[in-house]
Amino acid sequence: MHGALSHLRVLDLSRVLAGPWASQTLADLGAEVIKIERPVTGDDTRAWGPPYLHDGEGNPTGESAYFLAANRGKKSVTLDIATPEGQAIVRKLAQQSDVFIENYKVGDMARYGLAYNDLREINPRLIYCSITGFGQDGPLAQWAGYDFIVQAMGGLMSITGERDALPGGGPQKVGVAFADLMTGMYATVAILAALAHRTETGDGQYIDMALFDVQVAALANMNLNYLVSGKTPRRQGNAHANIVPYEAFDAQDGKIVLAVGNDSQFRKFCEIAQCAHLACDPRFATNTARVTHRETLVPLIREILATRTIEQWVTPLAAAGVPCGPVNDIAQTFAHPQVRHRGMKVDLPHALSGTVPSVANPIKMSRSPIRYTSAPPTLGQHTQDVLQALCGIGGEELDALRRGGVV
């Protein structure tokens, strides 16, 4: 079976994570993705290690784990787009592509003659997606946008981390590049919507994606907590602003998360925990009451959960439909029977190491399932093949471009 997007070609001039995350998703869905990288150095993340992939003899290959995480299924073409020759090749490739993704600073693509207005002249059906830190306009448009900065400025760190009054309190970033990843996913949605629009109208269009916009939008219910109440949300550690009990607790042998989402679940928890009197207490009988009296209830639950092991809690609570689970590290996560059953780790053939591990795309589709066609490419692995097939460049012409540092 062909992938859902196997009829599409994506020209990807993005680096690091937000853009590559979007293009990897499109590649997983079947699109041909041509990744344009700088000669010699390539995508910045190729050097973001250790750890690096090792070859069959245990030697590091120079392929960083970070790069491998976001570039599966792509073709790597090295090209210096600062040169007239490189720009001409990009235009040839864009003329034959459906989607163009870039995350250069505002104005850089125009300087190279590769802005949307330039490329739509040669391909009016092109979907052109620009990803920047703060968008194409506004007072911060020229600022460089890094995930960490955006998590800070966009409010996420103000609600992430332990309360200031407690040990270890203070703002914390999320453990992965949340703004980058969310921007990659929003960009994917926007690209697919633009493709659907093109199906109806025949017209391409321009997409302006900003990490800062995405970070603000992704605060979700916390945004509305503020906009509705006028009160600025504060850090509550692992606690939930609107639901109690909904946080991490210590069991006898580790940490467990209890996520009671409604009053029925709370009553079931109290029955299993042999504290039915709490469910009858008017201070705790409803979620609204539990949120109001959280400072009284949570210490009581903390004492109760400390009396049994994780397994002694998880087994009966899960069977009763009370959401709960252990706090696993990443090794425990990949060893989990559910993760194994769902095939969340895949191994792909790799030119330097034999195979490379990869994390499966979580999308499960019945008629056009995800197919993993290739591992993340080595730098310039497909330069010759792509330029020959799509641009008619080979032989002495290609050798001259190599000598000139264009490819």
Stockholm file with secondary structure:
# STOCKHOLM 1.0

chainA/1-407         MHGALSHLRVLDLSRVLAGPWASQTLADLGAEVIKIERPVTGDDTRAWGPPYLHDGEGNPTGESAYFLAANRGKKSVTLDIATPEGQAIVRKLAQQSDVFIENYKVGDMARYGLAYNDLREINPRLIYCSITGFGQDGPLAQWAGYDFIVQAMGGLMSITGERDALPGGGPQKVGVAFADLMTGMYATVAILAALAHRTETGDGQYIDMALFDVQVAALANMNLNYLVSGKTPRRQGNAHANIVPYEAFDAQDGKIVLAVGNDSQFRKFCEIAQCAHLACDPRFATNTARVTHRETLVPLIREILATRTIEQWVTPLAAAGVPCGPVNDIAQTFAHPQVRHRGMKVDLPHALSGTVPSVANPIKMSRSPIRYTSAPPTLGQHTQDVLQALCGIGGEELDALRRGGVV
#=GR chainA/1-407 SS CCCTTTTCEEEEECCTTHHHHHHHHHHHTTCEEEEEECTTTCSGGGGSCSSEEECTTSCEEEEEHHHHHSCTTEEEEECCTTSHHHHHHHHHHHHTCSEEEECCCTTHHHHTTCSHHHHTTTCTTCEEEEEESSCSSSTTTTSCCCHHHHHHHTTGGGGSSBCTTSTTBSCCCCSSCHHHHHHHHHHHHHHHHHHHHHHHHSCCEEEEEEHHHHHHHTTHHHHHHHHHHCCCCCCCTTCCSSCSSEEEEEETTEEEEEECCSHHHHHHHHHHTTCHHHHHSTTTSSHHHHHHTHHHHHHHHHHHHTTSCHHHHHHHHHHTTCCEEECCCHHHHHHSHHHHHTTCEEEEEETTTEEEEEECCSCCCSSSCCCCCCCCCCTTTTHHHHHHHHHCCCHHHHHHHHHTTCC
#=GC SS_cons         CCCTTTTCEEEEECCTTHHHHHHHHHHHTTCEEEEEECTTTCSGGGGSCSSEEECTTSCEEEEEHHHHHSCTTEEEEECCTTSHHHHHHHHHHHHTCSEEEECCCTTHHHHTTCSHHHHTTTCTTCEEEEEESSCSSSTTTTSCCCHHHHHHHTTGGGGSSBCTTSTTBSCCCCSSCHHHHHHHHHHHHHHHHHHHHHHHHSCCEEEEEEHHHHHHHTTHHHHHHHHHHCCCCCCCTTCCSSCSSEEEEEETTEEEEEECCSHHHHHHHHHHTTCHHHHHSTTTSSHHHHHHTHHHHHHHHHHHHTTSCHHHHHHHHHHTTCCEEECCCHHHHHHSHHHHHTTCEEEEEETTTEEEEEECCSCCCSSSCCCCCCCCCCTTTTHHHHHHHHHCCCHHHHHHHHHTTCC
//
